[in-house]
Amino acid sequence: MNDRLIIFDTTLRDGEQSPGASMNTAEKLRLATQLEKLGVDVIEAGFPAASEGDFDAVSRIAAKLETTRVAGLARAARGDIDRAWQAVRHARRPRIHTFIATSDIHMQYKLNMSRDEVVSAAADAVAYAHSLTDDVEFSAEDGSRSDRDFLCQVFEAAIAAGATTVNLPDTVGYAVPDEFADLVRYVMAHTPNMGKAVLSVHCHNDLGLATANTLAAIAAGARQAEVTINGIGERAGNTSLEEVVMALHTRHNWLPLDCGIRTVEIHPTSRLVSMLTGIVIQPNKAIVGANAFAHEAGIHQDGVLKNPMTYEIMRPETVGLNRNALVLGKHSGRHALRDRLKSLGYDLSDEELNLVFNRFKELADKKKNVVDEDLEVIVTEGILRTAEIFSLEYLHVTAGTTVMPMASVKLNVNGRERREAAYGNGPIDAVYNCIASLTETDSELLRFTISALTGGTDAQGEVTVRLRENGLVALGKGADPDIITAAAKAYVNGLNRLEYLKTHPATTSGV
């Protein structure tokens, strides 16, 4: 284990706690399958006690995956642990992950428990989980702000009770790298039975130091890193999987550790998470941002043309940015489409392929070449969505320099067709006025962004909206060669996600 880093991905649990990032079961299954293809060692599939939807998703993921460990999160309570075990017990490699807070501020104000009571609760929870499975992880929530000796005492009790992994979380993103590395070394040196367990770290990004803290902890001896794709997660997010993995890959001379990640799957996985959650990747995001391998300055372009390594410390192909030479267009057949979809990780049934093929043909009639990003949108919108309350049936817009923008919209609302026409300050405002009236929504539009999936005037436009209603925040996403249609799809998608959140309330957990 000294030269092997375990990658624990919590995109489906902590990542999904990003505001508006809730995924339905079909989307979670698709992402879990891709994470297994990526090569993560452990997938934290959810918090089964949080809701029936979470329990169902974790259960189905556990039954589906072939090689990856599947973990269910549970508070240090038998009811939570039972629920987690029921969800993961059919996995080929199940894990129960239980936690309790160990910082003085959490124990006093949140738990109202003494130190002795916390030690006892942690040991009892781990012992009970260990009676169900040999693979038990224990986390000391807010570990970075806990008393060091007490933290060691809790870890010692957890390991004695059967924990095979103990996790040291920087729950609120308070630590700085040197301090966190020193804490890791202290815990390893002062926990008598630490040799019987793997020490894990789980860092949040509130100070922008999650990846730096994680790498410092690994250098100090931690051998499991808890991460998310694109660094999504509560507040400022979590440690980014792609940043940790590519730091190890690129700087192997500094930190000679290996992991099981297939780096060529990083970009496809990143793109999938962005599409499923509706969370746009910032252009300058390390490794997976649109500008990560872009060069505009003349001196940079000259250097890259002569030798890419002058300004690129890694090859784009290493993270999956190589392009397939096979061009798809309106004359392409089902076989070519199926092959491309398989290369993207979609193994569709004949019925699903027919649905995607029809949508592919419709798009190919509008633009010359259909690229991978277009196919991702088609599959996601056509196959991975569950039944929705609102769906767009018809859209007509009148706009110009001499007319007042007006829209006519037909929606399917709970199986019934409804029509509306409205004016607006612009064509998109008119469309949104129609949709708001038809759906009778009380939501507030917090954000509206437009981007292009690819270059060229025939590119699909991608619109992302952020909606808020009664404290719930949902992200909606839509894509279409017509940007007004894309905007309408995004708004409808966001409203559907709000309805999903109303029936699947998220239970915020720590760690």
KOLMAR-72415 format. One record per atom (N, C-alpha, C): residue in one letter; x, y, z. Coordinates in steps of 0.02 Angstrom, whole numbers, plus 50000, padded with zeros to 5 digits. Layout:
<pts>
aXYZ/...
</pts>
This chain:
<pts>
m500414993950000/m500005000050000/m500425006350000/n501075005950013/n501475011950019/n501545015749954/d501475012349897/d501545015749833/d500905015849793/r500335014749826/r499685014449793/r499195019149828/l498885023649790/l498395028249817/l497695025849798/i497265025149848/i496565023249837/i496165029449820/i495805029249764/i495385034849743/i494665033349763/f494405037449808/f493725036849835/f493325042549805/d492855041049761/d492475046249728/d491805047249762/t491655053549781/t491035055049816/t490605059949776/t490685059949710/t490275064349667/t489535062949676/l489355056649684/l488645054849690/l488355056349759/r488785057749808/r488535059449875/r488695066649892/d489325068149905/d489495075049923/d489415079649864/g489605077349805/g489535081449745/g488815083249731/e488365078549744/e487655079749730/e487355084749780/q487715086249834/q487475091149882/q487615098349858/s487935099149799/s487975105849769/s487265108349756/p487125114649770/p486445117249758/p486205115849687/g485645112349681/g485345111049616/g485645105349578/a486105101549608/a486455096349571/a486135089449578/s485535089049605/s485215082549615/s485125078849548/m485275072449549/m485195068149490/m484665062949504/n484325060849451/n483845055349461/n484215048749457/t483845043349470/t484175036749475/t484515034649411/a484185035849354/a484485033949289/a485135037749278/e485145044149296/e485755048049287/e486315045649334/k486125043849396/k486625041349443/k486915034649419/l486505030349392/l486745024049365/l487235025149308/r487065029849264/r487505031349207/r488175033949232/l488155038449281/l488785041249307/l489185035949344/a488855031749383/a489215026449420/a489565021749371/t489225020049316/t489535015749266/t490155019049236/q490115025549223/q490685029149196/q491255029649247/l491085030649310/l491595030949362/l491965024249368/e491605018749359/e491935012249360/e492395011649300/k492165014049242/k492585014049182/k493205018449192/l493115023949228/l493675028449244/l494195024949287/g493965020349329/g494445016449369/g494485018449441/v493975021949468/v493995023749539/v493945017349581/d494255017449639/d494265011549682/d493615010849722/v493365016549747/v492755016449788/v492285021949763/i491655020249756/i491135025149740/i490675025849800/e490655031849827/e490165033249879/e489515034949843/a489065030149839/a488485030749796/a487925035049824/g487945036549889/g487425040749917/g487355039849992/f486825042750017/f486665042750089/f485975039350095/p485955032650099/p485325028950093/p484785031050141/a484965033450201/a484455035550249/a484145042250233/a484425045850184/a484185052550169/a483495052650138/s483355047950092/s482715047750058/s482635041050024/e482025039550003/e481895033449966/e482255033649899/g482275039549868/g482625040149804/g483355038649810/d483675041049863/d484385039649873/d484495032249887/f484065029349928/f484125022249943/f484065018049879/d483585019649837/d483485015949774/d484085016649728/a484355022649723/a484935023749679/a485535019849703/v485675020149769/v486245016449796/v486155008949785/s485555006449796/s485414999249788/s485544997049716/r485305001049669/r485374999149598/r486104999749575/i486455004649601/i487175005249584/i487554999249613/a487404997449675/a487744991849707/a487644985349668/a487034984449642/a486894978349605/a487214978249535/k487364984249509/k487594984649439/k488344984249431/l488724987349476/l489444987949465/l489794981249474/e490324980249434/e490674973849432/e491294973549476/t491674978949477/t492324978749510/t492424983949565/t492074989549560/t492194995049606/t491834994049672/r492164995749727/r491834995549792/r491275000749793/v490714999049824/v490145003649830/v490025005149903/a490065011549922/a489985013549991/a489325017350000/g489015016150057/g488435020050078/g488595023750141/l488415030250144/l488575034250202/l488045033450256/a488255033650319/a487795032850375/a488045036750435/r487605040250468/r487795043250532/r487925037650582/a488225039450638/a488395034450689/a487765032450728/a487305029350692/a486665027250721/a486465020750687/r486205016050725/r486045009450698/r485535009750641/g485045014250647/g484555014850594/g484865016750528/d485325021650529/d485685023750469/d486105017950442/i486445014550487/i486895009150466/i486505003450435/d485945001750466/d485504996550436/d485284998550366/r485095004750359/r484855007150294/r485425006950242/a486015008950263/a486585008750217/a486745001650196/w486724997050245/w486884990050229/w486364987050182/q485734988450194/q485204985950150/q485314988350078/a485584994350071/a485684997150004/a486304994249969/v486834992850007/v487464990749974/v487594983349979/r487174979650015/r487344972650030/r487384968249968/h487064970149913/h487104966149852/h487714967849809/a488094972749830/a488704974649793/a489214968949797/r489604968349746/r490144963249747/r490674965049799/r490754971649811/r491234973949862/r490914979749901/p490494978049951/p490134983349987/p490554986650042/r490404992950056/r490734996550111/r490205000750147/i490245000850213/i489845005450253/i490305010950278/h490095017150267/h490485023050288/h490085026750341/t490315026550402/t489955029850457/t490375035450486/f490035040450515/f490405046350538/f490075049550598/i490485053350635/i490235057550689/i490735063250697/a490485069150718/a490915074950726/a491365074350787/t491975077050782/t492455076550837/t492735083250859/s492545088750827/s492795095350848/s492385097750907/d492685101850950/d492335104351009/d491715108350990/i491765112350937/i491195116550918/i490605112250894/h490745106850858/h490215102350835/h489925098250892/m490365095850936/m490125091850991/m489685095951039/q489865102351049/q489495106551096/q488835108951066/y488865111651005/y488285115050977/y487845110650933/k488135105650901/k487735101450856/k487525094950889/l488005091550920/l487865085050949/l487625085351021/n487845090451057/n487715090851129/n487945084351163/m488575082451148/m488865076351175/m489545077751203/s489745073951253/s490415074551282/s490905070551240/r491545071551253/r492055067851217/r491975060251228/d491865058351289/d491785051151303/d491195048251266/e490655052051262/e490055049751226/e490195049051151/v490585053551124/v490755053151053/v491195047151039/v491695045851081/v492115039951072/v491695033651075/s491255033251123/s490825027351131/s490365026551071/a490065032051046/a489615031650989/a489995029450926/a490595032050917/a490995030150859/a491165022750861/a491395020350918/a491585013350925/a490975008750916/d490405010550945/d489805006450939/d489575006150866/a489595011950831/a489365012150761/a489815007850717/v490465008450727/v490935004450686/v490854997050701/a490794995250765/a490714988250784/a490084985250752/y489544989150753/y488924986650723/y488994985950647/a489304990950616/a489414990550543/a489864984650526/h490374983450569/h490844977950557/h490504971150565/s489964970850603/s489584964550609/s489214962950544/l489154967950500/l488794967050436/l489274966150378/t489844969450380/t490334968950326/t491034970150353/d491524967150320/d492224967950342/d492514974650319/d492184978050272/d492444984350245/d492064990150275/v492354993250327/v492024998750363/v492495004750363/e492225010450345/e492605016750349/e492285021150403/f492715024350443/f492485029050493/f492775035850479/s492345041050483/s492575047950473/s492455052050535/a492955056150551/a492905060950607/a492735067750577/e492085069250575/e491875075450543/e492195081450577/d492395086250536/d492755092350559/d493405090550593/g493725085350567/g494345082850597/g494905087950599/s494935092450549/s495485097250547/s495445102450602/r494845103250633/r494765107850689/r494685104250756/s494845097850756/s494785093850818/s495435093850857/d495385092850921/d495975091950963/d496365085850939/r497005086650928/r497405081350897/r497395074850937/d497505075451001/d497535069351042/d496845065951047/f496325069951049/f495655067051050/f495505063650984/l495725066650929/l495635063650863/l495975056750861/c496575056350886/c496925049950889/c496555044850932/q496275047250987/q495895042851032/q495285039950996/v494925044150958/v494335041850921/v494535036950867/f495065038550831/f495295033950778/f495515027250807/e495855027450863/e496085021250895/e495475016850913/a494955020050940/a494355016250959/a493995013550897/a493975017450844/a493645015250782/a494005009350750/i494665009750749/i495055004250719/i494984997950762/a495004998750828/a494914993050873/a494234989750864/a493744993750845/a493064991150835/a492964987950767/g493454988850721/g493404985450657/g493464989850595/a493604996350604/a493675000750545/a494304998950507/t494244998050442/t494824996650399/t495075002950364/t494675008250366/t494885014850340/t494645020050390/v495085024750408/v494885030350449/v495015036750410/n494515041050409/n494545046950365/n494615053350407/l495085057550386/l495215063950418/l494955069450372/p494355072050385/p494075077150340/p494255084250361/d494385088350312/d494405095650322/d493725098150300/t493225096850341/t492525097650324/t492345104750302/v492645109650333/v492455116550318/v493005120150279/g493495116550253/g494015119550212/g494445124550250/y494595123050312/y494945127750357/y495705126850355/a495935120950338/a496645119350344/a497055122650288/v497705123250301/v498195125250250/v498695119450243/p499025118850186/p499405112650171/p499905110450223/d500355114850246/d500865112750294/d500545110350359/e500035113950381/e499685112150443/e499335105450436/f499005104350378/f498635098150368/f499115092250363/a499675093150328/a500175087850323/a500445086050392/d500565091150433/d500815089950500/d500305086150542/l499655087750532/l499125084150568/l499105076850547/v499185075550483/v499195068650458/v499775064750490/r500365067850491/r500945064450521/r500835063250595/y500525067950629/y500405067250701/y499915061550715/v499385061350676/v498885056050685/v499185049150672/m499595048650619/m499895042250603/m500385040050658/a500725044850687/a501235043250738/a500935041950807/h500345044750821/h500075044450888/h499425040350894/t499245036850841/t498685032150845/t498985025150846/p498995021750904/p499385015650912/p499245010250861/n498615009450839/n498445004050793/n498325006450721/m498615012250704/m498515014950637/m498755010250582/g499235006050598/g499485001350548/g498974996250525/k498404995850560/k497884991050541/k497354994250495/a497435000650479/a496935004050438/a497275008650388/v496905010550337/v497125015550288/v496905022350312/l497355027250310/l497165034050327/l496945037650264/s496345040450267/s496045044050210/s495985051450227/v495945055650174/v495815062850184/v495255065050138/h494875069850162/h494285072450126/h494285079950136/c494475083750084/c494575090950092/c494075095050053/h493835100350085/h493395105150051/h493795111250031/n493505115149985/n493885120249949/n493715127349969/d493495128450030/d493275135050051/d493815140450044/l494435138550053/l494995143250043/l495365141949978/g495075137849935/g495415136249871/g496015131749879/l496035127949935/l496635123949951/l496495116449953/a495915114249929/a495735107249937/a496245102549904/t496425103949842/t496905099649808/t497595100049841/a497795106149858/a498455107149890/a498475103349957/n497935103849996/n497915100350060/n497935092750050/t497575090350000/t497555083149987/t498245080549966/l498575084149922/l499245082049900/l499745082349957/a499685087450000/a500135087850058/a500005081950105/a499375080050114/a499205074350157/a499465067850128/i499425067050062/i499685061050030/i500435060550040/a500765066150030/a501495066250040/a501685064550112/a501225066150159/a501355064750230/a501175057650250/g500855053950205/g500715046950220/g499995044550210/a499525049050197/a498835046950183/a498825042750119/r498405037550118/r498395033150059/r497695032150030/q497215036350050/q496585036650014/q496405044050007/a496215046049947/a495995052849934/a495265052849914/e494865056849950/e494145057249936/e494035063449893/v493745062449834/v493735067549782/v493065067549746/t492955072749705/t492375072849661/t492605075049591/i492215073149541/i492345075349473/i492195082749468/n492635086449436/n492585093749428/n492605097449494/g492745093949549/g492785097149614/g492115099649641/i491555096749617/i490905099249640/i490785096949711/g490335100249746/g490175098549814/g489885104449851/e489755103449915/e489445108849954/e489895115049955/r489565120749959/r489895127349963/r490385128149905/a491035128549920/a491535129649867/a491765123149835/g491475117549857/g491635111149825/g492155107049862/n492355101549830/n492805096649858/n493465096449819/t493915092249843/t494525090949805/t494345087949737/s494655090449685/s494515088249616/s494905081949600/l494545076749579/l494875070449559/l495405071649506/e495205075349453/e495665076049397/e496305079749416/e496255084449463/e496855088149484/e497325083649524/v497065079849570/v497485075349610/v497815070049566/v497415066949524/v497675061549482/v498205064049433/m498065069649401/m498555072149352/m499165075249386/a499095077549448/a499685079749485/a500145073749498/l499855068049518/l500255062049529/l500545059549463/h500155059849410/h500375057449345/h500945061749317/t500865068349323/t501345073049294/t501975073849336/r501885073649403/r502445074549448/r502615068149485/h502645062749448/h502805056249478/h503505056249509/n503935060549484/n504615061149513/n504595064049583/w504085068149598/w504015071149664/w503645066649712/l503105063449688/l502705059049730/l502585052549693/p503025047649701/p503005041549660/p502465036649683/l501835038649675/l501265034349692/l500865032849629/d500565027149627/d500145025249571/d499415024749595/c498955025249548/c498245024149562/c497945020649502/g497335018449509/g497025014449456/g496635018449405/i496705025049405/i496305029249360/i496555028649288/r496075027549242/r496225027649170/r496155034949147/t496705038349140/t496675045549130/t496315047549067/v496295043249016/v495955045048954/v495205045748964/e494945043349021/e494235043949035/e494075050149077/i494575054249093/i494455060049135/i494005065149101/h494175067049040/h493775072149006/h493065069848992/p492955063748965/p492265061448956/p491865061249021/t492185059349076/t491825059149140/t491665066149164/s492135070749156/s492015077649175/s491435080549136/r491415079249072/r490885081849030/r490205078849050/l490205072449066/l489585069149086/l489315072149151/v489745073349200/v489525076349263/v489245083249251/s489565087149209/s489315093849194/s488625093549162/m488525088849117/m487885088249083/m487335085849130/l487495081049173/l486985078249217/l486785083049273/t487265086949298/t487125091449353/t486935098449330/g487105100149268/g486975106949244/g487475111949270/i488005109749302/i488515114249329/i489055115349276/v489105121449252/v489575123149199/v490285123049225/i490735120149186/i491445120049204/i491755126849184/q492075130149231/q492385136649215/q492915135549161/p492975140149113/p493445139149057/p494165138049078/n494375141349133/n495075140749154/n495165135349208/k494665130849215/k494735125349263/k495315120849243/a495745119249291/a496315114949277/a496095108249248/i496455105649201/i496385099049170/i495795098549122/v495185100649144/v494585099349103/v494245105649078/g494485111549095/g494185117749069/g494305118648995/a493865122448963/a493925123548891/a494585126648871/n494885130548916/n495515133948900/n496135130348926/a496035124448956/a496595121048988/a497165119448940/f496985118348876/f497505116948826/f497465121948768/a497205127948782/a497145133148731/a497725137948737/h497965140448680/h498545145048679/h498385150748632/e498355156848660/e498195162748619/e498795167148608/a499215167948658/a499795172348651/a500255169748596/g500505174248555/g500915172248498/g501525168348518/i501875170548570/i502475167048591/i502315159948616/h501735159148647/h501515152548669/h501365148148608/q501005150948560/q500825147048501/q501445144848463/d501935149248459/d502555147548423/d502915141948459/g502935142348525/g503275137048563/g502925130348557/v502255130448561/v501865124248558/v501935120948489/l501965125048437/l502055122348369/l502725118948362/k503225121648395/k503895118648390/k503965112548435/n503685113048494/n503685107348541/n503135108648593/p502595104648593/p502035105848640/p502255106348712/m502795102748730/m503005102648800/m503275109448824/t503375114248777/t503605120848799/t503085124248843/y502445123148828/y501915126248868/y501375121348892/e501445115048876/e500965110048899/e501345104848940/i501175104349004/i501525099649047/i501215092649044/m500655092049007/m500345085548995/m500035085748926/r499945080048896/r499645079648829/r498885079648835/p498535083348792/p497795083248794/p497515076148787/e497855072048747/e497625065248736/e497635061148800/t498075062948847/t498135059148909/t497495059448950/v497145065048946/v496515065848984/v495905064748941/g495995061948880/g495425060048839/g495185065248791/l495615070048773/l495405075248726/l495555073648653/n495815067748639/n495945065848570/n495285065048533/r495265066848470/r494655066748430/r494635060648385/n494045057748379/n493945052248333/n493925054848262/a494285051648217/a494325054048148/a493675052648109/l493255048348134/l492635046548100/l492145052348106/v491945055248049/v491485060848048/v490775058348041/l490335060648085/l489635058848081/l489235064548050/g488805062848002/g488385067747969/g487725064647949/k487355068047907/k486685065747891/k486675059347850/h487245057447821/h487275051347782/h487525045347823/s487705046547885/s487955041147927/s487385036447948/g487555030147956/g487055025147973/g487075023148046/r486635018548065/r486575016248133/r487215013048159/h487565009348114/h488165005748136/h488705010648158/a488815015948118/a489315020948135/a489125024548199/l488475025948206/l488245029348267/l488335024948328/r488165018448322/r488245013948379/r488985013448399/d489435012948350/d490145012548365/d490385018748403/r490165024648379/r490385030848413/r490095031148484/l489475029248492/l489165029348558/l489515024548606/k489705018648581/k490075013948623/k490745016748644/s491075020448599/s491715023448617/s491635028748670/l491025031648674/l490875036648725/l490625033548790/g490535026948789/g490315023448849/g489575021948852/y489215022848796/y488505021448795/y488365014948759/d488155009848794/d487975003448764/d487215003048764/l486895005348711/l486175006148709/l485815000048681/s485204999048704/s484774993848675/s484564996048605/d484284991448566/d484044993148498/d483524998648501/e483074998248550/e482545003248556/e482835010148572/e483325010248618/e483645016548636/e484035019348577/l484385014948541/l484775017048483/l484315020248430/n483735017248419/n483265020048370/n483055027048389/l482915028048453/l482715034648477/l483285039748466/v483885037748485/v484465042248477/v484605043448403/f484535038248362/f484665038848290/f484195043948258/n483565043748277/n483075048448249/n483255055648268/r483455056648329/r483645063348351/r484295065548319/f484745060648310/f485375062048276/f485245064448204/k484795061148169/k484635063048101/k484325070048098/e483895071548146/e483595078248148/e484135083648157/l484615082248200/l485155087048211/l485615087448150/a485765081648119/a486205081448061/a485925085348002/d485265086047999/d484955090047947/d485055097447959/k485225099248021/k485305106348038/k486035108548037/k486505103848048/k487205105648048/k487615100348011/k488175102347984/k488545097947939/k488835091847975/n489175093048029/n489495087648066/n489225087348137/v489095081348161/v488865080248230/v489465077748271/v489635081348323/v490225079648363/v490015076048427/d490525073748464/d490385069848525/d489945073548574/e490075080048583/e489675083948630/e488945084048610/d488815084248544/d488115084048521/d487795077348540/l488165071948531/l487895065348547/l487755064648622/e488195067448663/e488085067348735/e487415070648753/v487275076348721/v486655079848734/v486055075648712/i486105072648653/i485545068548628/i485395062748675/v485925059248696/v485825053448740/v485545055648808/t485845060948835/t485635063248901/t484905065548901/e484715069448851/e484035072048848/e483535066748827/g483755062048785/g483285057148758/g483225050648795/i483765048648830/i483775042048862/i483805042448938/l484205046948965/l484345046749036/l483845050549079/r483405054349048/r482905058049088/r482325053449107/t482095054049167/t481505050449188/t480885054549169/a480295051849182/a479685055449165/a479685062349198/e479495067449160/e479515074249185/e478815077249185/i478705081949231/i478055085149237/i477925089849179/f478445093449158/f478375098349104/f478795096149044/s478535096648985/s478935095448925/s478715100348871/l479215102648833/l479095107648781/l478845104248718/e478265106348693/e477965103348633/e478035107848572/y477995114448582/y477975119048525/y478235125848548/l478595129148502/l478855135848517/l478875139948453/h478585145848456/h478615150548399/h478765157448426/v479255160848396/v479465167348420/v479475172348363/t479245178448376/t479295183948329/t479705189448362/a480235191648327/a480675196748355/a481025200348299/g481255206148313/g481615210048263/g481685217248285/t481965221448241/t482095228448260/t481475232748260/t480945230448225/t480345234748219/t479725231548250/v479805226048286/v479225222748316/v479355221448389/m478815221048428/m478885219248498/m478955211648503/p479475209148537/p479575201948542/p478965198448572/m478755193048538/m478175189248560/m478325181848552/a478085177748599/a478185170548596/a477525166948605/s477465161248571/s476905156748580/s477195149948599/v476955147048654/v477245140848681/v476695135848696/k476835129548680/k476395124148701/k476795119348744/l476555118048805/l476885113548851/l476425107648866/n476725102048880/n476375096348908/n476465096748984/v475925097749021/v475955098549093/v475565092749124/n475945088049153/n475635082149184/n475165078549136/g475395077949073/g475005074249023/g474475078248988/r474395084649004/r473895088848972/r474235094548934/e474005095948874/e474295101248834/e474015108048856/r474475112848861/r474285119648879/r474655124448834/r474325129848814/r474605134848769/r474595141748802/e475075145948780/e475105152748805/e475475157048755/a475315163348753/a475685168248713/a475835174248757/a476415177248747/a476605182848790/a477125187148755/y477165193448777/y477685198048753/y478255198248804/g478825201048782/g479385201648827/g479865207048803/n480375208348844/n480885213248824/n481315210748767/g481335204148759/g481695200948705/g481365194248692/p481595190548641/p481265184148626/p481305179048682/i481885178648716/i481945173848770/i481525175948830/d481495182448844/d481065184848898/d480335183148884/a480135183848821/a479445182148802/a479305174648812/v479785170548791/v479705163248800/v479645161548874/y480075164548915/y480065163048987/y479425165449020/n479155171048996/n478515173349023/n477965168349008/c477975165448948/c477485160248930/c477555154148975/i478165151748982/i478285145549020/i478105146649093/a478285152449121/a478115153949190/a477365153949201/s476995156649153/s476265156849159/s475965149749153/l476215145849106/l475955139149095/l476085134549154/t476675135249185/t476865130749241/t476645133549309/e476425139949309/e476225143149371/e476775142949424/t477385143949401/t477965143549445/t478055149949485/d478295149149546/d478475154849588/d479235155649592/s479585152049549/s480315151949552/s480615158649529/e481215159949553/e481595165949535/e482185163849492/l482295167249437/l482865165749393/l483485169349421/l483955165249446/l484555168149477/l485125169049427/r485145164749377/r485715164949331/r485505162449263/f485775165449211/f485645163349142/f486295164049104/t486565158449078/t487195158649040/t487115154848974/i487475157248924/i487475154148857/i488185152548838/s488275146648809/s488935144748782/s488825140448720/a489345139348682/a489315135148623/a489685128648637/l489385122948617/l489715116448628/l490345115848586/t490325118448525/t490895118048480/t490955124748444/g491465125448401/g491535131448361/g491065131448301/g491025137048268/g490625137448206/g489935140248219/t489635143248168/t488975146148176/t488425140948179/d488575134748161/d488065129448165/d488125125348229/a488535127748276/a488625124048339/a487985124048379/q487905118848420/q487345118748466/q487475123948521/g486985128048534/g487035132648590/g486825129048654/e487175130548708/e487025127348772/e486855132748822/v486265132048852/v486025137048901/v485975133848969/t486195137349020/t486135134949089/t485765140249129/v485275138149168/v484905142749211/v484945140249283/r484885144849329/r484855143049400/r484225146049429/l483805141849457/l483155143949483/l483115142849558/r482735147249592/r482645146449664/r481905147149681/e481665142549724/e480975142849747/e480925139849817/n480685143849864/n480585141549933/n481215138249962/g481785141349950/g482415138849978/g482745133349937/l482395130649887/l482685125549844/l483015128949783/v483595126549764/v483945129249706/v484075123549657/a483885124749594/a483975119549542/a484305122649481/l484725118549450/l485045120549387/l484705117049329/g484575120649276/g484285117749216/g484745118849157/k484735114149110/k485185114449054/k484825112348991/g484955115848935/g484665114048871/g485135115648815/a485105111748762/a485545112848704/a485145112048640/d485295116248591/d484965115948527/d485335120648479/p485335119248414/p485635124048367/p485295130848369/d484655131048388/d484285137248398/d484345139248471/i484665144948484/i484815146848553/i484185148348592/i483655150748559/i483035152148595/i482705145648617/t482725140648573/t482465134048592/t482885131048649/a483545131948645/a483975129548699/a483805132848765/a483655139348762/a483465142948823/a482815140348852/a482335138848808/a481695136148831/a481795129248863/k482195125048831/k482335118348858/k482665118848927/a483125123648934/a483475124448998/a482995126449053/y482535131149037/y482055133449087/y481585127749108/v481345124049059/v480895118449074/v481265113049114/n481895111749095/n482295106849132/n482405109049205/g482535115549215/g482625118049282/g481985117549324/l481415118949293/l480775118249329/l480635111049347/n480815106349302/n480735099249318/n481185097149376/r481785099849377/r482245098249431/r481995101049498/l481685106949495/l481385109649556/l480835105049582/e480425102449536/e479895097849557/e480205091449586/y480755089149557/y481105083249583/y481345084449654/l481635090449665/l481895092049731/l481335092449783/k480745094649762/k480185095049808/k479975088149833/t480055083049792/t479855076349812/t480435072149835/h481055074749826/h481645071149849/h482075075949890/p481845077849949/p482225082749989/p482905080150007/a483415084349996/a484105082350011/a484225082950086/t484535077950115/t484745078250185/t485495079550186/t485675085450209/t486385087350209/t486745083250262/s487285079950241/s487705076250288/s488385079450291/g488745077850343/g489395081050352/g489945077450313/v490525077250344/v491135074350318/v491465078750266/
</pts>
